[in-house]
Structures are given as C-alpha cells and as structure tokens.
C-alpha cells in the first residue's frame, strides 16, 4: 500500500469510527467463533483495538471480543443471527461456517441467509505434515505411500480445514477413498499430539501450530496448501509447485453481521478491516500466525463464500461428510 493510500485509509477509518465504536457510550461486540489463543481470536482482538481507537490513537469507544467456540462455528453464528442489525454486534468466523456447514449439518442452528458478509479479514493455508517414521520426504512420496497402504491422517474434527484440505487433495490426486483414513480429533492440539506420537501418519495442520515441530525435526513438512511458499516454512513447496498446478486451498476469516445492517455501516467495517490489516504491527502479528493480510469488502467476501460453498459441497458429498 502506498503512503497516499495509507493516509486515505486512515482518514476513512477516522470518519467511520463514530459509527463503529461505541458512539454515545454504547458497547460494540465482536463474537469470535474460536477460543482465546487461536489465530482467529488474535485477529478479532486486532480489529477490536482498531475499532476502539482513531487514526490519532485516542480512545473512541468500547469494543469487546466475546469467544463462543464450538460446533465448527455454528454456536457463534446462531448467536449472531439473533442479534440486532445495528452494526454493534459482529461475528468473526472461518468461512467454512457458511461454506461447508450448510452441507455438513442437517440443522446447523442458523439460516445462512440471516447473516451477511462485511469483509474478508485475512486468509491462511494449512501444511501437510508427516511423522518421520513414515520415511515420507515429499509430496510424491506421500502419494506413493498412500497407494501402497492406507495412511491414517489426523484433523481438528469432521469438517475442519485439515479434513477438507486432505479430502480435496485425495480427490485431485485420484486416490481411492480407502487410501487416506480420517481420524478426527477435538481440535488441533489433540490432532497434533497424536501426530507427534506417530499414532497417525499425517495431517493438514495450521502452519503456526506445526512450524516449530518441523524446525526441530519432530515432524516433516511435505507441502503447503496455498498457491505459494510461506516465510514460516521457506523450504516447503506448495502443492502446486510440487507438481499439481492450480491447487489452492486457503481459508478466510470473515467478518459477518445480521442481515439488514445498513450499507453505510457495512462499508465502514470493510474500511476498518482494510486499514487495520495495512498496519505494519498487524502484518507482523499476522505473519507470526501464518495469516496473509488479505482484505476485501462485502462483495469480495460474498464471492469468496459462493465459490467455497460450491467447492466444499462437492467435497462433502464425495467424502460422505455428514453430521446429524
């Protein structure tokens, strides 16, 4: 972003703040669909801090983050669907809440049409990690091993990003369903524990959660799911670079609101997200979580949801994913 565009962003943010951050003593809430400590929670707090201050750093209002984790984002989305459409209660969630869950759950507890997107607030890939006991050193070796015998792989749960990425990879590689056997866990921490112990062979894991284990040799990074290499894993090629052009699996953090929020407020929040993600300190924090500071307004967020909804619907049907 050029200096002039940066200044315009700050001016836009300053003009929007009275509408966003606690005007007349009101409190603005950002509901985070993950528990404290997760990267999504960190992004939510960066946005809350940006909304609570002006371009001059002076406090402008009270903005709080409320964590409501569980059910792949359904609990938080259901709470958001019941909130007033005044722009004072927002939701930050992974896009799969709206792109996969309608296919995955018979009753997710909310109607997607009752929510509408305000902004994309960053994107991230996942990394294909393997245990050293497998002797797999690259993606070609992973494919050979899966064709020779079924490989157990861990994920943070049914319908999690790691589950989706692996099933999409299996489909793109033409591997039979039995070549990769899914072992779902209750979160990344449990999945990582079994992967480190060698009880499962592999897993697509959030990069920030596995980079240290790759560096100390307890795990091997075979590929990253995004279109290019990551600074956190500079020696690890993307799946596309490893011989499968066009492969690109990333997930987006989406800022959502109840349907009916005035367009002016929707644009204000999109401007806020863009301005916050352009800040050097924010970019430094995001890099530590392997999150790309990719921003987009209501139209871009809606387009992301539409494309991912179609992709993950097909993957869910092919893999027989269903809950309830």
C-alpha positions as CSV (number, residue, x, y, z in Angstrom):
1,X,0.0,0.0,0.0
2,X,1.4,3.4,-1.0
3,X,1.7,6.2,1.6
4,X,-1.1,8.2,0.0
5,X,-3.4,5.2,0.0
6,X,-2.5,4.5,3.6
7,X,-3.4,8.1,4.6
8,X,-6.7,7.8,2.7
9,X,-7.4,4.6,4.7
10,X,-6.7,6.3,8.0
11,X,-8.9,9.2,7.1
12,X,-11.7,6.9,6.1
13,X,-11.2,5.0,9.3
14,X,-11.4,8.2,11.4
15,X,-14.6,9.2,9.7
16,X,-16.1,5.7,10.3
17,X,-15.2,5.4,13.9
18,X,-18.1,7.3,15.5
19,X,-20.5,4.9,13.8
20,X,-18.5,1.8,14.7
21,X,-17.0,2.1,18.2
22,X,-19.3,2.8,21.0
23,X,-20.9,6.1,20.0
24,X,-22.8,7.7,22.9
25,X,-21.4,5.1,25.3
26,X,-22.6,2.0,23.5
27,X,-20.5,-1.2,23.5
28,X,-19.6,-3.0,20.3
29,X,-19.1,-6.7,20.4
30,X,-17.1,-8.9,18.1
31,X,-18.1,-12.6,18.7
32,X,-15.1,-14.8,17.9
33,X,-16.0,-18.3,16.8
34,X,-12.8,-19.8,18.3
35,X,-11.4,-19.9,21.9
36,X,-8.9,-17.5,23.3
37,X,-5.4,-18.1,22.0
38,X,-6.3,-19.2,18.5
39,X,-5.2,-17.1,15.5
40,X,-8.9,-16.1,14.8
41,X,-9.1,-14.8,18.3
42,X,-6.0,-12.8,17.7
43,X,-7.4,-11.3,14.5
44,X,-10.6,-10.4,16.3
45,X,-8.7,-8.5,19.0
46,X,-6.7,-6.6,16.4
47,X,-9.9,-5.5,14.8
48,X,-11.5,-4.6,18.2
49,X,-8.4,-2.5,19.0
50,X,-8.6,-0.7,15.6
51,X,-12.3,0.0,16.1
52,X,-11.8,1.4,19.6
53,X,-9.2,4.0,18.6
54,X,-8.9,6.6,16.0
55,X,-6.1,7.3,13.5
56,X,-4.6,9.5,16.1
57,X,-4.6,6.7,18.7
58,X,-7.1,8.4,21.0
59,X,-9.8,6.1,22.5
60,X,-13.1,6.3,20.7
61,X,-15.3,3.7,22.4
62,X,-15.6,0.3,23.9
63,X,-15.2,-2.8,21.7
64,X,-15.0,-6.2,23.3
65,X,-14.3,-9.7,22.0
66,X,-16.6,-12.4,23.1
67,X,-15.5,-16.0,22.5
68,X,-18.2,-18.5,21.6
69,X,-16.4,-21.6,20.3
70,X,-17.9,-25.0,19.3
71,X,-19.7,-26.9,16.5
72,X,-17.5,-25.6,13.7
73,X,-18.7,-22.1,14.3
74,X,-22.4,-22.9,14.5
75,X,-22.8,-21.7,18.1
76,X,-21.3,-18.3,17.3
77,X,-23.3,-18.0,14.1
78,X,-26.6,-18.8,15.8
79,X,-25.9,-16.1,18.4
80,X,-25.1,-13.6,15.6
81,X,-28.3,-14.5,13.7
82,X,-30.4,-13.4,16.7
83,X,-28.5,-10.1,17.2
84,X,-29.9,-6.7,16.2
85,X,-28.9,-5.5,12.8
86,X,-27.3,-2.2,14.0
87,X,-23.6,-2.9,13.4
88,X,-22.9,-3.2,17.1
89,X,-22.6,-7.0,17.2
90,X,-20.4,-8.7,14.7
91,X,-19.0,-12.2,14.1
92,X,-15.5,-13.2,13.1
93,X,-15.5,-16.8,11.8
94,X,-13.7,-19.1,9.4
95,X,-15.5,-19.2,6.1
96,X,-16.4,-22.9,6.5
97,X,-19.1,-22.0,8.9
98,X,-21.0,-20.6,5.9
99,X,-19.4,-22.6,3.0
100,X,-19.3,-26.1,4.5
101,X,-21.7,-26.3,7.4
102,X,-24.9,-26.0,5.4
103,X,-23.7,-29.2,3.6
104,X,-22.4,-30.9,6.8
105,X,-25.1,-30.4,9.3
106,X,-28.8,-31.3,9.0
107,X,-29.5,-28.4,11.3
108,X,-26.6,-26.0,12.0
109,X,-28.8,-23.9,14.2
110,X,-29.0,-20.9,12.0
111,X,-30.0,-20.0,8.4
112,X,-27.1,-18.7,6.3
113,X,-29.5,-16.1,4.7
114,X,-29.9,-14.5,8.1
115,X,-26.2,-13.3,8.0
116,X,-24.4,-11.2,5.5
117,X,-20.7,-10.6,5.0
118,X,-18.9,-7.4,5.8
119,X,-15.3,-8.1,5.0
120,X,-12.5,-10.7,4.5
121,X,-10.1,-10.2,7.4
122,X,-7.2,-12.4,6.3
123,X,-6.6,-15.8,4.7
124,X,-4.5,-18.8,5.6
125,X,-3.4,-22.2,4.2
126,X,-2.6,-25.4,6.0
127,X,0.5,-27.5,5.9
128,X,0.7,-31.2,5.1
129,X,2.8,-32.6,7.9
130,X,4.1,-36.2,8.3
131,X,5.8,-38.2,11.1
132,X,9.4,-39.0,10.4
133,X,8.7,-42.7,10.9
134,X,6.9,-42.8,7.6
135,X,10.0,-42.1,5.6
136,X,7.9,-39.7,3.5
137,X,10.0,-36.7,2.5
138,X,8.0,-35.0,-0.3
139,X,4.5,-35.0,-1.8
140,X,5.5,-37.6,-4.4
141,X,6.5,-39.9,-1.6
142,X,3.2,-39.2,0.2
143,X,1.3,-40.2,-2.9
144,X,3.3,-43.4,-3.3
145,X,2.8,-44.4,0.4
146,X,-0.9,-43.8,0.2
147,X,-1.2,-46.0,-2.9
148,X,0.8,-48.8,-1.2
149,X,-1.2,-48.9,2.1
150,X,-3.9,-46.8,3.8
151,X,-2.5,-43.8,5.7
152,X,-4.1,-42.6,8.9
153,X,-4.4,-38.8,9.0
154,X,-5.4,-36.5,11.8
155,X,-7.6,-33.4,11.7
156,X,-9.2,-31.0,14.2
157,X,-12.5,-32.7,13.6
158,X,-15.1,-33.5,10.9
159,X,-15.4,-30.6,8.5
160,X,-12.3,-28.9,9.9
161,X,-9.9,-27.2,7.4
162,X,-7.5,-30.1,7.7
163,X,-10.2,-32.6,6.9
164,X,-11.4,-30.6,3.9
165,X,-7.9,-30.0,2.5
166,X,-7.0,-33.7,2.7
167,X,-10.1,-34.8,1.1
168,X,-9.7,-32.2,-1.7
169,X,-6.1,-33.4,-2.2
170,X,-7.2,-37.0,-2.3
171,X,-9.8,-36.1,-5.0
172,X,-7.3,-34.1,-7.0
173,X,-4.7,-36.9,-6.9
174,X,-7.2,-39.6,-7.8
175,X,-6.5,-41.6,-4.7
176,X,-9.2,-44.2,-3.8
177,X,-11.3,-43.3,-0.7
178,X,-9.5,-46.0,1.4
179,X,-6.1,-44.7,0.7
180,X,-6.4,-42.0,3.4
181,X,-8.3,-42.8,6.6
182,X,-9.5,-39.9,8.6
183,X,-9.0,-39.7,12.4
184,X,-10.9,-36.7,13.7
185,X,-10.0,-35.1,17.0
186,X,-11.5,-32.3,19.1
187,X,-9.2,-29.5,17.9
188,X,-5.7,-29.0,16.5
189,X,-3.9,-29.6,19.8
190,X,-5.3,-33.2,20.1
191,X,-4.6,-33.9,16.4
192,X,-1.0,-32.6,16.8
193,X,-0.4,-34.8,19.9
194,X,-1.2,-38.0,18.1
195,X,0.8,-36.9,15.0
196,X,3.8,-36.1,17.1
197,X,3.5,-39.6,18.8
198,X,3.3,-41.3,15.4
199,X,-0.1,-42.8,16.1
200,X,-1.2,-41.2,12.8
201,X,1.0,-40.7,9.8
202,X,0.0,-37.3,8.6
203,X,-2.3,-34.3,8.8
204,X,-3.1,-31.0,7.2
205,X,-2.4,-28.6,10.2
206,X,-2.5,-24.9,10.6
207,X,1.0,-23.7,9.8
208,X,1.5,-21.7,13.0
209,X,0.8,-24.8,15.1
210,X,3.4,-27.0,13.4
211,X,6.3,-24.9,12.2
212,X,8.3,-25.3,15.4
213,X,8.0,-29.1,15.3
214,X,9.2,-29.0,11.7
215,X,12.2,-26.9,12.6
216,X,13.2,-29.2,15.4
217,X,12.8,-32.4,13.3
218,X,9.9,-34.0,15.1
219,X,7.7,-33.6,12.0
220,X,8.3,-33.1,8.3
221,X,6.5,-30.6,6.2
222,X,5.6,-32.1,2.8
223,X,3.7,-29.2,1.2
224,X,1.5,-26.2,1.9
225,X,-2.0,-25.9,0.5
226,X,-1.8,-22.3,-0.7
227,X,-0.6,-21.1,-4.0
228,X,3.0,-20.3,-2.8
229,X,5.6,-20.9,-0.2
230,X,5.4,-19.4,3.3
231,X,8.0,-17.4,5.1
232,X,7.5,-19.6,8.1
233,X,8.3,-22.7,6.1
234,X,10.5,-21.4,3.3
235,X,11.9,-24.8,2.3
236,X,8.4,-26.4,1.9
237,X,6.9,-26.2,-1.6
238,X,3.2,-25.6,-2.3
239,X,1.2,-28.5,-3.6
240,X,1.0,-26.6,-7.0
241,X,4.8,-26.3,-7.0
242,X,5.2,-29.9,-6.2
243,X,3.6,-31.0,-9.5
244,X,-0.1,-30.2,-9.2
245,X,-0.7,-26.8,-10.9
246,X,-3.8,-24.9,-9.9
247,X,-4.1,-26.5,-6.4
248,X,-5.0,-23.7,-4.0
249,X,-6.7,-24.4,-0.7
250,X,-7.0,-21.4,1.7
251,X,-9.5,-20.4,4.3
252,X,-10.7,-16.9,5.1
253,X,-11.6,-15.1,8.2
254,X,-14.9,-13.4,7.6
255,X,-16.5,-10.5,9.5
256,X,-20.2,-11.1,9.4
257,X,-23.3,-9.3,10.6
258,X,-27.1,-10.0,10.9
259,X,-28.9,-9.4,7.7
260,X,-30.2,-5.9,7.4
261,X,-27.2,-3.9,8.6
262,X,-27.3,-0.6,6.7
263,X,-24.9,-0.5,3.7
264,X,-23.1,2.6,5.1
265,X,-22.1,0.6,8.3
266,X,-21.1,-2.4,6.2
267,X,-18.8,-0.2,4.2
268,X,-17.4,1.4,7.3
269,X,-16.5,-2.0,8.7
270,X,-14.9,-3.0,5.5
271,X,-12.8,0.2,5.6
272,X,-11.8,-0.6,9.1
273,X,-10.6,-4.1,8.3
274,X,-8.6,-2.8,5.3
275,X,-7.0,-0.1,7.4
276,X,-6.1,-2.4,10.3
277,X,-4.7,-5.1,8.1
278,X,-2.5,-2.5,6.4
279,X,-0.8,-1.5,9.7
280,X,2.8,-2.7,10.0
281,X,2.3,-4.1,13.5
282,X,-0.8,-6.0,12.3
283,X,1.2,-7.5,9.4
284,X,3.9,-8.6,11.8
285,X,1.4,-10.3,14.1
286,X,-0.3,-12.0,11.2
287,X,3.0,-13.3,9.8
288,X,3.6,-15.0,13.2
289,X,0.3,-16.8,12.7
290,X,0.9,-17.6,9.0
291,X,-2.1,-15.5,8.1
292,X,-2.0,-13.4,4.9
293,X,-3.3,-9.8,5.4
294,X,-5.8,-10.3,2.5
295,X,-8.7,-7.9,2.8
296,X,-11.9,-7.4,0.9
297,X,-15.3,-5.7,1.3
298,X,-18.8,-7.1,1.2
299,X,-18.7,-8.0,-2.5
300,X,-15.4,-9.8,-2.3
301,X,-16.5,-11.7,0.9
302,X,-19.8,-12.8,-0.8
303,X,-17.8,-14.0,-3.8
304,X,-15.5,-16.0,-1.6
305,X,-18.4,-17.6,0.2
306,X,-20.1,-18.5,-3.1
307,X,-17.0,-20.1,-4.6
308,X,-16.1,-22.1,-1.4
309,X,-19.7,-23.2,-0.9
310,X,-19.7,-24.9,-4.3
311,X,-16.2,-26.4,-3.7
312,X,-16.8,-27.8,-0.2
313,X,-20.3,-29.0,-1.1
314,X,-18.8,-31.3,-3.8
315,X,-16.0,-32.4,-1.4
316,X,-18.6,-33.2,1.3
317,X,-20.7,-35.2,-1.0
318,X,-17.8,-37.2,-2.4
319,X,-16.3,-37.9,1.1
320,X,-19.7,-38.7,2.6
321,X,-19.3,-35.9,5.2
322,X,-22.5,-35.5,7.3
323,X,-23.2,-34.6,11.0
324,X,-26.7,-35.0,12.4
